[in-house]
Amino acid sequence: DDLPKGLHLLTLEQILSFLLKQDQALSCRQIASALNMSGITVWRYLEFLAGSGRIKVELVYGPVGRPTKHYRISPQIP
């Protein structure tokens, strides 16, 4: 697949590999921290993956403020 300008296959694979090992949806901040990457970098990849349907985005509402996006691998549909 052709990646958009600025995205690299190795970083994409690292993020996907991490998400595959998770049993719950995680925020961009949690993913970035676990991978020792910047939040904006991880966010760009997560939004690309969400747009391509490879991951699912869930909104988590807290008591105040904006909802937080949490990401997980999309379930495989046979």
TAQUIPE-V271392 format. One record per residue. N is the residue number from 0. PHI is phi in radians with two decimals (999 if undefined). NEAR is the number of other C-alpha atoms within 10 Angstrom. Layout:
N & PHI & NEAR
N & PHI & NEAR
This chain:
0 & 999 & 4
1 & -1.43 & 7
2 & -1.61 & 10
3 & -1.08 & 9
4 & -0.96 & 6
5 & 1.63 & 8
6 & -1.73 & 14
7 & -2.10 & 12
8 & -1.04 & 11
9 & -1.09 & 9
10 & -1.19 & 14
11 & -1.03 & 17
12 & -1.12 & 11
13 & -1.11 & 11
14 & -1.18 & 19
15 & -1.09 & 18
16 & -1.04 & 12
17 & -1.08 & 14
18 & -1.11 & 18
19 & -1.10 & 13
20 & -1.51 & 10
21 & -1.60 & 11
22 & -1.80 & 9
23 & -2.48 & 11
24 & -1.27 & 20
25 & -2.21 & 18
26 & -1.36 & 20
27 & -1.02 & 23
28 & -1.06 & 18
29 & -1.13 & 13
30 & -1.15 & 22
31 & -1.06 & 18
32 & -1.11 & 13
33 & -1.12 & 10
34 & -1.66 & 14
35 & 0.98 & 10
36 & -2.14 & 14
37 & -1.27 & 13
38 & -1.09 & 16
39 & -1.18 & 12
40 & -1.10 & 14
41 & -1.08 & 21
42 & -1.02 & 16
43 & -1.05 & 14
44 & -1.20 & 20
45 & -1.11 & 25
46 & -1.16 & 16
47 & -1.10 & 17
48 & -1.13 & 20
49 & -1.15 & 17
50 & -1.13 & 12
51 & -1.58 & 10
52 & 1.45 & 12
53 & -1.43 & 15
54 & -2.28 & 21
55 & -1.90 & 19
56 & -1.90 & 21
57 & -2.10 & 15
58 & -1.63 & 13
59 & -1.98 & 12
60 & -1.66 & 11
61 & -1.71 & 9
62 & -1.20 & 6
63 & -2.48 & 6
64 & 1.42 & 7
65 & -1.32 & 10
66 & -1.21 & 12
67 & -1.81 & 16
68 & -1.41 & 16
69 & -2.08 & 19
70 & -2.10 & 22
71 & -2.64 & 22
72 & -1.12 & 22
73 & -1.17 & 14
74 & -1.11 & 9
75 & -1.34 & 6
76 & -1.81 & 4
77 & -1.14 & 3
